[in-house]
């Protein structure tokens, strides 16, 4: 095979003298791909090394890439200048040839001819290494002039790699690079002296010549290679959507752009030889946060609609691969997959999303949301609509993030839609991030304009002084206003802390926190941001123990060795602010053994951080599926459900007005070291209706798969919405599978629907988790199924209260514990005569209510955790009852 390839390569070299460069390029591309394919097949056949699934995936990608090379879209640029600066001969890089420095028609204007070179060993490990072996050095202002055959948009690409040549140390060079109209680099110095730097600009050239000038700031400037290549004028359209505020942004077709990132999601790296416009697309692995929550998607043929994306917009290999949300791998059905990029703050950015629905089997199945920098960019995006109802159609969407909103970390997120009856899913095929330069300003941070901008600078200084005076006046006014407000209003932020001794307002603690006066004279921990940085090892990503819609949760250790869970929200999210306030307000007046305790909060620097007690065993979900945590037996699962039911019952009955959780799910039920269950995450919680009302009208929020269908239809919230969600959790506990699993056959996707089919057929035992299926007593399972069925009733009025659910779960546990000699008891309805100590079921219910009221009292030691029906049930079902 190698000899055959060598002969073909030789014939290709000869053919260059007789055939067009295009044929030579395509033929050589075939040779490279064939060689790779044969190598990959050998790997797949090998008994060791890469696993077969991995090899198969790679082989499919290579097949796509090879077929793409064969049908690569042809574009003949009117201008195509590739210059190997400092070289006296042409240089071949891949399938492209860079001309020697100074070759016609490109002209060099410089006072001193310094062509530098270095050994190949120093750059051998870099891409395009041949271009970094030479450089042209400038000791005074110099320039390259390129004739422009066709005005319009061009790529201008600059290559930099510093090395030492004679007395010139290029790593010390500091210089400015510009064209006639745009300042590209100002006082530029190579940031990494040991690695090459590649810069790509997209410029709209409106002159007959392009002059690229180099001006040394400290004696020398240099350049290793330059590309000036025409691109289609419609590659950058004039209009895009801004994300904050949501309005149209115009004028992009004439503005200079710098490519900051170009990423192929879910696919391999694409080199210039395999791109329609000689671009490089890197993989998304290094930018993807929580890659375990995503999966790779690979398609086949890509369709292109008229007037939309083309193979010049992005190559086929970008549109035929994608990163897809793996909803079954996350505890939060509304989890977003996020990529994070380092960018320069203070600039506006053009973000181009590349989409192609290669995952759907039918139209109108894929809906998702897109976010840029914490702002919504696309809501409930349906690719079927944008693609004229044709699957696997290439689409791109341009979005602009304003300089006012851009920080040094740019987050790009894809998340599932919140529409009803839509599976949680989302994809992204490719992404381009481009920095926008307005008014010819430099693309670099902290660039200056020299003496010619002195008047502008002086004007800015005077304006700043005037602004400072106004700010001082406003601050004094605001302080006075706040002083008056404190005398007439109460703050929402502080809250009660269990066991906290009353201290004077504003006193310091050993944790570095402040104790602030609460709503009713109580106190709460207000942590300093620096303390939480220290506790979480500066928010180390390796300390992340969970991710949700509000933000990430970190494990933390305070200075006294107390373990805590630190939930850090997104400061720019208005929804996050609402959740932040809701949790503090709610937990300031709630305390219960089966509710997670809030230890403190931090709101410094616009942060939204909540500090909770640390739950050693994690989430209930993690002990059912999707992790390596040990499985729970049936009795342990029932005890966890009973604990969670007690917590929810307290929420519904423990205060004058019910509190509705709104996000009950297995991921929000946490376990301590003794497997004691506690309900968590009250960010979506809502106060229940007034006494003279039956419901609260509110926007629908919750997690897909757990959401009450009646609440979704009517947008009327009651405590019975929590009951429905808890019923789904009960099924999840029994079956140990995700509530929504799109990988399963259609009738099995939704756990609630699937489970109820088996329950109504009287065959619930068929879907029990195999690890516990042989350990459940039939009576216990039968009563458990009846309880689930009542919780999942279509209408809230038909569902039991959480107190009734708690009662039934206690009974299920007693049925499981009863001796085998006890007669069959499968329903409370079969009990005709109760022991003398308990007159009727209503009396038992009154006990529950009375204890709940006790839990709501001001006495800190009273809580509903003491309400147990175990002894009552033992009297009901044991033959030796007193």
C-alpha positions in Angstrom: 0.0 0.0 0.0 2.8 2.4 1.0 4.6 1.7 -2.4 1.4 2.3 -4.3 0.9 5.7 -2.5 4.5 6.6 -3.2 4.0 6.0 -6.9 0.8 8.0 -7.0 2.5 10.8 -5.1 5.3 10.8 -7.6 2.8 11.0 -10.5 1.0 13.8 -8.7 4.3 15.8 -8.5 4.8 15.4 -12.2 1.2 16.3 -13.0 1.6 19.7 -11.4 3.5 20.8 -14.5 0.7 19.8 -16.8 -2.6 20.0 -15.0 -4.4 22.7 -13.0 -3.6 23.4 -9.4 -7.2 22.5 -8.6 -6.9 19.0 -9.9 -3.6 18.5 -8.2 -5.0 19.7 -4.9 -8.1 17.4 -5.1 -6.0 14.4 -6.1 -3.5 14.9 -3.3 -6.3 15.3 -0.9 -7.6 11.9 -2.0 -4.2 10.4 -1.4 -3.9 11.7 2.1 -7.4 10.5 3.0 -6.9 7.1 1.5 -3.7 6.7 3.5 -5.4 7.7 6.7 -8.3 5.4 6.0 -6.1 2.4 5.5 -4.2 3.2 8.7 -7.5 3.5 10.6 -8.8 0.2 9.2 -5.6 -1.5 10.5 -6.2 0.0 13.9 -9.8 -1.2 13.9 -8.7 -4.7 13.1 -5.9 -4.8 15.7 -6.5 -6.9 18.7 -5.3 -4.2 21.1 -5.1 -0.4 21.4 -8.1 1.7 20.4 -11.4 0.2 21.2 -13.7 -0.8 18.4 -16.4 1.8 19.1 -13.8 4.6 19.2 -12.2 3.4 16.1 -15.6 3.1 14.3 -16.4 6.7 15.3 -13.1 7.9 14.0 -13.5 5.9 10.8 -17.0 7.4 10.1 -15.6 10.9 10.6 -12.7 10.1 8.2 -15.2 8.8 5.7 -17.2 12.0 5.9 -14.0 14.0 5.6 -12.8 12.0 2.5 -16.2 12.3 0.8 -16.1 16.0 1.6 -12.7 16.4 -0.1 -14.0 14.9 -3.2 -17.0 17.2 -3.5 -15.4 20.3 -1.9 -17.0 23.5 -3.1 -14.8 25.4 -5.5 -14.2 29.1 -5.0 -11.6 31.0 -7.1 -10.5 34.0 -5.3 -9.8 37.1 -7.4 -6.9 37.9 -5.1 -4.8 35.2 -3.6 -1.4 36.3 -2.1 0.5 33.9 0.1 3.9 35.2 1.1 6.6 33.4 3.1 8.3 36.4 4.6 12.0 36.3 4.8 12.3 33.3 2.4 14.1 33.4 -0.9 12.2 30.5 -2.3 8.6 29.3 -2.4 7.3 27.1 0.4 4.7 24.4 0.3 2.5 24.0 3.3 0.0 21.1 2.9 -1.6 21.7 -0.5 -0.9 25.5 -0.6 2.2 27.2 -1.9 3.6 30.4 -0.4 5.6 32.6 -2.7 9.1 33.8 -1.9 9.4 37.2 -0.2 9.4 40.1 -2.6 8.1 38.1 -5.6 6.0 40.1 -8.0 3.4 41.6 -7.9 3.7 42.1 -4.1 6.1 45.0 -3.3 8.1 45.5 -0.1 9.1 48.9 1.1 11.8 49.0 3.7 15.0 50.9 4.5 17.0 47.7 5.3 16.7 44.3 3.8 16.9 41.8 6.7 15.8 38.2 5.8 16.1 36.0 8.9 16.0 32.2 9.3 16.1 29.6 12.0 16.6 25.8 12.2 13.6 23.5 11.4 14.1 21.7 14.8 12.9 24.7 16.7 9.5 24.8 15.0 9.0 21.2 13.9 6.2 20.6 16.5 4.0 23.5 15.2 1.3 23.5 12.5 2.5 25.2 9.4 6.1 24.9 10.8 7.7 25.7 7.5 6.4 29.2 7.6 8.0 29.9 11.0 11.5 29.1 9.9 12.0 32.5 8.2 11.0 36.1 8.9 11.5 39.6 7.6 12.8 42.0 10.2 12.1 45.8 10.1 14.2 48.4 11.9 12.1 51.4 10.6 8.5 51.9 9.3 8.0 49.5 6.4 5.2 48.0 4.4 3.9 45.3 2.0 1.7 46.5 -0.9 -0.8 44.1 -2.5 -2.6 44.9 -5.8 -6.4 44.3 -5.4 -8.1 42.9 -8.5 -11.5 42.9 -6.9 -12.6 45.1 -4.1 -14.6 43.6 -1.3 -14.1 41.4 1.7 -10.7 39.7 2.1 -9.0 37.5 4.7 -5.8 39.1 5.9 -3.8 36.5 7.9 -0.6 37.2 9.8 1.9 34.7 11.1 4.3 35.5 14.0 7.0 33.4 15.7 9.9 35.1 17.5 13.4 33.6 17.3 16.9 35.0 17.6 18.7 35.9 14.4 22.3 37.3 14.8 21.8 40.3 17.1 18.1 40.5 16.7 16.0 38.9 19.5 12.5 38.9 18.0 10.9 38.0 21.3 11.7 41.6 22.4 10.1 43.2 19.4 7.3 45.7 20.0 5.5 47.2 17.0 2.2 48.4 15.4 0.6 46.8 12.4 -2.0 48.6 10.3 -3.6 49.0 6.9 -4.6 52.3 5.2 -8.0 52.1 7.1 -7.6 49.8 10.1 -5.2 49.6 13.0 -4.7 45.8 13.4 -2.2 45.6 16.2 -1.0 48.4 18.5 2.3 48.2 20.4 2.1 44.4 19.8 4.4 42.0 21.7 4.3 38.3 21.3 2.5 37.0 24.5 4.1 33.5 24.4 7.7 33.6 23.3 7.8 29.9 22.8 4.8 29.4 20.5 3.7 30.8 17.2 0.8 33.3 16.9 -1.7 33.4 14.1 -4.0 36.4 13.5 -6.9 36.4 11.0 -8.8 39.5 10.0 -11.8 39.9 7.7 -11.5 43.3 6.0 -13.8 45.1 3.5 -11.2 46.5 1.1 -12.4 49.5 -1.0 -9.1 50.5 -2.6 -7.0 49.2 -5.6 -4.1 48.4 -3.3 -3.8 47.1 0.2 -0.8 48.3 2.2 0.1 46.5 5.4 2.4 48.7 7.4 4.8 47.7 10.3 6.1 50.4 12.6 8.6 49.4 15.3 8.1 50.8 18.8 11.4 49.8 20.3 13.7 49.3 17.3 12.5 46.2 15.5 9.4 44.6 14.0 8.9 41.3 12.2 6.5 39.1 10.3 6.8 35.4 9.3 4.1 35.1 6.7 1.2 37.0 5.2 -2.0 35.9 3.4 -4.3 38.3 1.5 -7.2 36.3 -0.1 -10.6 37.3 -1.5 -13.7 35.7 0.1 -17.3 35.9 -1.1 -18.8 39.3 -0.2 -21.9 37.7 1.3 -19.8 35.7 3.8 -20.6 38.5 6.3 -24.1 39.8 6.0 -25.0 43.3 7.0 -27.5 42.6 9.8 -27.5 40.6 13.0 -29.5 40.3 16.1 -28.2 42.0 19.3 -28.9 40.1 22.5 -29.0 43.0 25.0 -31.2 44.8 24.1 -32.9 42.5 21.6 -32.7 44.7 18.5 -31.2 44.7 15.0 -27.5 45.5 14.6 -26.6 46.9 11.1 -23.4 47.7 9.2 -21.5 44.4 9.6 -20.8 44.1 5.9 -18.4 47.0 6.0 -16.9 46.6 9.5 -13.4 45.1 10.1 -13.5 41.8 12.0 -10.9 39.7 13.8 -11.5 35.9 14.0 -11.0 35.0 17.7 -12.4 31.4 17.6 -13.6 29.1 14.9 -14.8 25.8 16.4 -16.1 22.5 15.0 -18.5 21.1 17.6 -18.4 17.4 18.0 -16.1 16.8 15.1 -12.4 16.7 14.2 -10.0 19.5 13.6 -10.4 20.9 10.1 -7.2 22.1 8.5 -6.9 24.7 5.7 -6.5 21.9 3.1 -10.0 20.6 4.0 -11.8 23.9 4.2 -13.6 25.7 1.4 -11.8 29.0 2.2 -8.6 27.6 3.7 -9.8 28.2 7.3 -8.8 26.2 10.4 -11.6 24.8 12.7 -10.5 23.5 16.1 -12.3 20.9 18.2 -14.5 22.1 21.1 -13.2 19.8 23.8 -11.0 22.3 25.5 -13.8 24.9 25.7 -16.6 22.6 26.8 -17.7 22.7 30.4 -19.0 19.4 31.8 -18.5 17.3 28.7 -20.1 14.3 30.4 -23.4 16.1 30.0 -23.0 16.1 26.2 -22.6 13.5 23.4 -21.2 13.5 19.9 -23.6 13.4 16.9 -22.6 12.4 13.4 -24.7 12.8 10.3 -24.4 12.0 6.6 -25.3 14.2 3.7 -25.9 17.9 4.3 -28.5 19.9 2.4 -28.2 23.6 1.4 -31.3 25.7 0.8 -31.2 28.6 -1.7 -30.4 31.9 0.0 -29.0 30.2 3.1 -25.7 28.7 4.2 -23.4 27.3 1.6 -20.3 25.1 1.6 -18.4 28.4 1.6 -20.1 29.4 4.9 -18.6 26.4 6.6 -17.4 23.0 5.2 -19.6 19.9 5.2 -17.6 18.3 8.0 -18.7 21.1 10.3 -22.4 20.7 9.5 -22.3 16.9 9.5 -21.0 16.7 13.1 -22.4 18.3 16.3 -22.2 18.3 20.1 -25.6 17.3 21.5 -27.1 17.7 24.9 -27.2 14.4 26.7 -30.3 14.9 28.9 -30.2 11.4 30.4 -26.7 12.1 31.9 -27.8 15.1 34.0 -29.9 15.4 37.1 -31.5 18.6 35.8 -33.6 18.3 32.7 -33.1 22.1 32.1 -29.3 21.8 32.1 -27.4 23.8 29.5 -24.3 22.7 27.7 -21.8 25.5 27.8 -18.6 26.5 26.1 -16.4 29.1 27.7 -13.9 31.3 25.8 -11.3 33.8 26.9 -11.9 37.1 25.1 -10.9 40.8 25.5 -13.4 42.8 27.5 -14.5 46.1 26.1 -15.2 44.9 22.5 -18.3 44.0 20.7 -18.4 40.5 19.3 -20.1 38.8 16.3 -21.0 35.3 17.2 -22.1 33.0 14.4 -23.9 29.8 15.3 -23.8 27.0 12.7 -26.7 24.5 12.9 -27.8 21.4 11.0 -30.4 19.1 12.4 -28.6 15.7 11.9 -30.2 14.1 15.0 -33.9 14.2 14.4 -35.9 11.4 12.7 -38.8 13.7 11.8 -39.5 17.4 11.5 -40.5 19.7 14.4 -39.0 17.4 17.1 -36.0 19.5 18.0 -36.6 22.7 20.0 -33.9 24.4 22.1 -32.6 27.7 23.4 -29.3 29.5 22.8 -27.5 31.9 25.1 -24.6 34.3 24.6 -22.8 35.8 27.6 -25.7 35.0 29.9 -28.3 36.6 27.6 -31.0 34.8 25.6 -30.1 34.7 21.9 -32.8 32.3 20.6 -35.8 31.0 22.4 -37.5 27.7 21.4 -35.5 27.6 18.2 -37.1 25.2 15.7 -34.6 24.3 13.0 -37.3 22.8 10.8 -38.9 26.3 10.3 -35.5 27.9 9.3 -34.7 25.0 6.9 -38.0 25.1 5.0 -39.0 21.8 6.6 -36.0 19.8 5.5 -33.8 17.9 7.9 -30.0 18.1 7.8 -30.1 21.5 6.2 -27.2 23.9 7.0 -28.2 27.1 8.8 -26.3 29.9 10.4 -27.5 32.6 12.8 -25.5 35.8 13.6 -25.7 37.4 17.0 -23.9 40.5 18.3 -22.9 40.9 21.9 -22.3 44.6 22.8 -19.1 45.8 24.3 -21.1 46.9 27.4 -21.9 43.3 28.1 -18.7 41.5 27.0 -16.4 40.3 29.9 -13.1 38.4 29.7 -15.1 35.1 29.8 -17.6 34.5 27.0 -20.1 31.8 27.7 -22.0 30.2 24.8 -24.8 27.9 26.0 -27.4 25.6 24.3 -30.2 24.5 26.5 -33.5 22.6 26.2 -36.7 24.3 25.4 -39.3 24.8 28.1 -42.2 24.0 25.8 -44.6 21.3 26.8 -44.3 17.8 25.4 -40.9 18.6 23.9 -37.9 16.4 24.7 -35.0 18.1 26.4 -32.4 18.3 23.6 -30.2 20.8 21.8 -27.3 20.7 19.3 -24.5 23.0 18.0 -22.5 22.1 14.9 -20.1 25.0 14.7 -19.3 28.4 16.2 -17.3 31.4 15.1 -16.5 34.3 17.4 -15.3 37.5 15.7 -14.2 40.8 17.4 -15.7 43.9 15.8 -13.6 47.0 15.3 -15.5 50.3 14.8 -14.1 53.5 13.4 -10.8 51.9 12.5 -9.8 51.4 16.1 -7.3 48.8 17.1 -8.3 45.2 17.8 -5.9 45.0 20.7 -6.6 45.9 24.3 -5.2 49.2 25.7 -4.1 50.5 22.3 -3.5 54.2 21.8 -3.7 56.6 18.9 -0.5 58.7 19.4 -0.2 62.5 19.2 -2.9 62.9 16.5 -5.4 61.8 19.2 -4.2 64.3 21.8 -7.2 66.5 21.4 -9.5 63.5 21.8 -7.6 62.4 24.9 -7.8 65.9 26.5 -11.5 66.0 25.7 -12.0 62.6 27.3 -10.1 63.7 30.4 -12.2 66.8 30.8 -15.4 64.8 30.3 -14.2 62.3 32.9 -13.6 65.1 35.4 -17.1 66.5 34.8 -18.6 63.0 35.1 -16.7 62.4 38.4 -18.2 65.5 39.9 -21.7 64.3 38.9 -21.0 60.8 40.4 -19.9 62.3 43.7 -23.1 64.4 44.0 -25.2 61.3 43.2 -23.4 59.2 45.8 -24.0 61.7 48.5 -27.7 62.0 47.4 -28.1 58.2 47.4 -26.5 57.8 50.8 -28.9 60.2 52.3 -31.8 58.5 50.6 -30.7 55.1 51.9 -30.4 56.4 55.4 -34.0 57.6 55.2 -35.1 54.3 53.7 -33.5 52.3 56.6 -35.6 54.3 59.0 -38.9 53.3 57.3 -38.3 49.9 55.7 -36.9 46.4 56.3 -34.3 44.5 54.2 -35.0 41.2 52.6 -31.4 39.7 52.7 -30.7 38.5 56.3 -32.2 35.3 57.7 -32.3 33.1 60.7 -29.5 30.6 61.5 -30.1 27.5 63.6 -28.6 27.8 67.0 -27.0 31.2 66.4 -26.5 33.3 69.5 -27.9 36.8 69.3 -25.1 39.2 68.6 -25.0 42.9 68.0 -25.6 44.0 64.4 -22.5 44.1 62.2 -20.3 42.1 64.5 -17.5 39.9 63.1 -17.2 36.2 63.4 -14.3 33.8 63.1 -15.5 32.8 59.6 -14.8 36.3 58.3 -18.5 36.9 58.0 -20.9 39.6 59.1 -24.0 38.9 61.2 -26.7 41.1 60.0 -30.0 42.0 61.6 -32.9 40.0 60.2 -36.6 40.6 59.5 -37.8 40.0 63.0 -34.6 40.8 64.9 -32.9 37.5 64.0 -29.5 37.2 62.4 -27.8 35.6 59.4 -24.4 34.9 58.0 -23.2 37.2 55.3 -20.0 35.7 54.0 -17.2 37.7 52.6 -16.4 36.7 49.0 -12.7 36.1 49.9 -13.8 33.6 52.6 -15.8 31.6 50.0 -12.9 31.8 47.5 -10.7 30.2 50.2 -13.3 27.6 51.1 -13.7 26.4 47.5 -10.0 26.7 46.5 -10.8 29.7 44.4 -13.9 28.0 42.9 -11.8 25.2 41.6 -13.6 23.3 38.8 -12.4 20.0 40.4 -14.5 20.9 43.4 -17.7 21.1 41.5 -20.3 18.7 42.8 -23.3 19.8 40.8 -24.5 22.1 38.0 -28.0 23.5 37.6 -29.9 26.3 35.9 -28.9 28.8 38.7 -25.2 28.0 38.6 -22.5 25.6 39.8 -22.4 24.0 43.2 -18.9 23.6 44.8 -17.8 21.6 47.8 -16.3 24.0 50.4 -14.4 23.7 53.7 -14.6 26.7 56.1 -11.7 27.6 58.3 -13.1 25.6 61.2 -13.1 22.5 58.9 -16.9 22.7 58.5 -17.9 21.2 55.1 -20.4 23.3 53.1 -22.0 23.3 49.7 -21.5 26.6 47.9 -23.9 27.5 45.1 -22.6 30.3 42.8 -25.1 31.9 40.5 -24.8 33.9 37.3 -24.8 37.6 38.3 -26.2 38.7 34.9 -29.3 36.4 35.1 -32.4 38.2 36.2 -34.0 34.8 36.9 -31.0 33.9 39.0 -31.5 37.1 41.1 -35.1 36.2 41.7 -34.2 32.6 42.8 -31.4 34.0 45.0 -33.8 36.3 46.8 -36.5 33.6 47.0 -34.2 31.1 48.7 -33.0 33.6 51.3 -36.5 34.9 52.1 -38.0 31.4 52.3 -35.2 29.7 54.3 -35.1 32.6 56.7 -38.4 31.5 58.2 -38.3 27.7 57.5 -36.5 25.1 59.6 -37.1 21.4 59.4 -35.1 18.2 59.7 -36.0 17.3 56.2 -35.2 20.6 54.5 -31.7 21.5 53.6 -30.4 24.3 55.9 -29.1 27.5 54.5 -25.9 28.6 56.4 -25.3 31.9 54.7 -25.0 34.0 51.5 -22.7 36.4 49.7 -23.7 39.3 47.6 -20.4 41.1 47.2 -19.2 42.2 43.7 -22.7 41.5 42.3 -22.2 37.8 43.2 -25.1 35.6 44.1 -23.7 32.8 46.3 -25.7 30.6 48.7 -24.0 28.4 51.3 -25.8 25.3 52.5 -25.0 22.4 54.9 -23.0 19.8 53.1 -24.9 16.6 52.2 -22.3 13.8 52.2 -24.2 11.2 50.1 -25.3 13.6 47.3 -28.6 13.4 45.4 -31.2 10.6 45.5 -30.8 10.4 41.7 -27.1 9.6 42.0 -28.0 6.5 44.1 -30.6 5.3 41.5 -28.8 5.6 38.2 -26.1 7.6 36.3 -23.3 7.3 38.8 -21.1 4.9 40.6 -22.7 5.5 44.0 -24.0 2.4 45.7 -27.6 1.5 45.1 -30.2 1.7 47.9 -32.3 -1.3 48.9 -36.1 -1.1 48.9 -36.4 -0.2 52.6 -33.8 2.5 52.3 -35.6 4.0 49.2 -38.9 4.0 51.1 -37.3 5.8 54.1 -35.8 8.4 51.8 -39.2 8.9 50.2 -40.9 9.2 53.6 -38.3 11.8 54.7 -38.8 13.9 51.5 -42.6 13.6 51.9 -42.3 15.0 55.5 -40.2 17.9 54.2 -42.8 18.7 51.5 -45.7 18.2 53.9 -44.1 20.8 56.2 -43.8 23.2 53.3 -47.4 22.9 52.5 -48.7 23.0 56.1 -46.0 24.4 58.4 -46.9 28.1 58.0 -50.0 30.3 57.7 -49.7 30.2 53.9 -48.6 27.1 52.0 -45.3 27.1 50.2 -45.2 25.3 46.9 -41.8 24.0 45.9 -42.4 23.8 42.1 -39.2 21.8 41.3 -39.6 18.5 43.1 -37.3 15.9 41.6 -34.8 13.3 42.6 -31.9 15.7 42.0 -33.4 18.1 44.6 -33.6 15.4 47.3 -30.3 15.2 49.1 -28.9 12.6 51.5 -26.6 13.1 54.5 -24.1 10.5 55.8 -26.9 8.6 57.4 -29.1 8.6 54.3 -31.5 11.1 55.9 -33.4 12.8 53.1 -33.7 16.5 52.8 -35.5 18.6 50.2 -33.3 21.3 48.5 -33.3 24.0 45.9 -36.2 26.5 46.7 -35.3 29.0 44.0 -38.6 28.4 42.2 -40.8 28.1 45.3 -43.9 30.1 45.4 -46.3 31.1 48.3 -49.6 29.3 48.0 -53.0 30.8 47.5 -54.9 32.9 50.1 -57.5 31.2 52.2 -60.4 32.4 49.9 -58.6 31.2 46.7 -58.0 27.8 45.2 -54.8 28.5 43.2 -52.1 30.9 42.3 -51.9 32.1 38.7 -48.3 32.2 37.6 -45.9 31.4 34.7 -45.0 27.8 34.3 -41.7 26.8 35.8 -40.2 23.4 36.7 -38.3 20.5 35.3 -39.3 18.6 32.2 -40.8 15.2 33.0 -41.8 16.2 36.5 -44.1 19.1 35.6 -47.8 18.9 36.5 -49.7 18.7 33.2 -52.7 20.6 34.7 -50.4 23.4 35.9 -48.9 23.6 32.5 -52.3 23.7 30.7 -54.0 26.2 33.0 -51.0 28.0 34.6 -52.7 27.6 37.9 -50.4 26.4 40.7 -51.5 24.5 43.8 -49.9 22.2 46.4 -51.1 19.3 44.2 -48.5 20.3 41.6 -45.9 19.2 44.1 -47.8 16.0 44.7 -47.7 15.2 41.0 -43.9 15.8 40.8 -43.4 13.7 43.9 -45.4 10.9 42.2 -42.9 10.9 39.4 -40.1 10.7 41.9 -41.7 7.7 43.5 -41.8 5.9 40.1 -38.2 7.0 39.5 -37.3 5.4 42.9 -39.0 2.1 41.9 -37.6 1.8 38.4 -34.2 3.6 38.7 -34.3 5.2 35.3 -34.5 8.8 34.0 -37.9 10.4 33.9 -37.3 11.3 30.3 -35.0 9.1 28.1 -35.2 9.9 24.4 -32.9 6.9 23.6 -35.7 4.4 24.5 -38.6 3.4 22.2 -41.3 6.1 22.0 -43.8 4.5 24.4 -41.0 4.2 27.1 -39.6 7.8 26.8 -41.8 9.3 29.5 -41.5 7.4 32.7 -44.8 8.7 34.2 -46.8 7.6 31.1 -45.0 4.3 30.8 -45.2 3.4 34.5 -49.0 4.2 34.6 -49.6 1.8 31.7 -48.1 -1.1 33.7 -49.8 0.0 36.9 -53.2 0.0 35.3 -52.6 -3.4 33.9 -51.7 -4.7 37.4 -48.2 -5.6 36.3 -46.1 -2.9 38.0 -43.6 -5.6 39.1 -42.5 -5.9 35.5 -40.7 -2.5 35.5 -39.1 -2.7 39.0 -35.4 -2.0 39.2 -33.7 -5.4 38.8 -31.4 -4.8 41.8 -34.4 -4.9 44.2 -37.1 -6.7 42.2 -36.9 -9.9 44.3 -36.9 -8.1 47.7 -40.3 -6.3 47.6 -43.3 -7.9 49.3 -46.3 -7.9 46.9 -48.5 -6.1 49.3 -45.9 -3.3 49.8 -45.5 -3.0 46.0 -49.3 -3.0 45.4 -49.9 -0.2 48.0 -46.9 1.8 46.6 -48.4 1.5 43.1 -51.8 2.8 44.3 -50.1 5.8 45.9 -48.2 6.6 42.7 -51.3 6.3 40.6 -53.2 8.7 42.9 -50.3 11.2 42.8 -50.3 11.2 39.0 -54.0 11.8 38.5 -54.7 14.1 35.6 -56.6 16.6 37.8 -55.3 18.1 41.1 -58.6 17.6 42.9 -58.2 13.9 42.4 -54.7 13.8 43.9 -54.1 13.2 47.7 -52.5 15.8 49.9 -48.9 15.4 50.8 -50.0 14.4 54.3 -52.0 11.5 52.8 -49.0 10.6 50.6 -46.8 10.5 53.7 -49.4 8.3 55.5 -49.5 5.8 52.7 -45.7 5.6 52.4 -45.4 4.9 56.1 -48.0 2.1 55.5 -46.0 0.8 52.6 -42.9 0.5 54.8 -44.9 -1.3 57.5 -46.2 -3.8 54.9 -42.6 -4.4 53.8 -41.5 -5.0 57.4 -44.4 -7.2 58.5 -43.7 -10.9 59.3 -44.6 -13.4 56.6 -47.2 -14.9 59.0 -49.3 -11.8 59.0 -52.4 -12.0 56.9 -52.6 -10.1 53.7 -53.5 -6.5 54.1 -53.3 -4.5 50.9 -55.3 -1.4 51.5 -56.3 0.9 54.3 -59.9 0.6 53.0 -59.9 -3.1 54.3 -59.4 -2.1 57.9 -62.8 -2.1 59.6 -61.9 -1.9 63.3 -59.0 0.1 64.7 -57.3 -0.3 68.1 -58.8 1.5 71.0 -55.9 3.9 71.0 -56.8 5.1 67.5 -60.5 5.8 67.0 -60.4 6.6 63.2 -58.2 7.6 60.3 -59.4 11.2 60.7 -57.9 11.2 64.2 -54.6 10.1 62.8 -54.7 12.8 60.2 -55.4 15.3 62.9 -52.3 14.1 64.7 -50.3 14.9 61.6 -51.8 18.4 61.3 -51.3 19.1 64.9 -47.7 18.1 64.8 -47.2 20.2 61.6 -48.5 23.2 63.4 -46.1 22.5 66.2 -43.3 22.4 63.7 -44.3 25.9 62.7 -44.1 27.3 66.2 -41.4 29.5 67.4 -39.9 26.8 69.5 -36.7 25.7 67.5 -36.7 22.1 68.6 -40.2 21.3 67.3 -40.3 19.9 63.8 -42.3 17.5 61.8 -39.5 14.9 61.8 -41.0 13.5 65.0 -44.3 12.7 63.3 -44.0 9.0 62.6 -46.9 6.7 62.0 -44.8 3.6 62.6 -46.2 2.7 65.9 -49.8 3.4 64.8 -49.3 1.1 61.8 -47.8 -1.6 63.8 -51.0 -1.7 65.8 -53.0 -1.8 62.6 -51.3 -4.7 61.0 -49.7 -6.8 63.7 -51.7 -9.6 65.1 -50.2 -9.1 68.6 -51.4 -5.5 68.8 -52.3 -4.2 72.2 
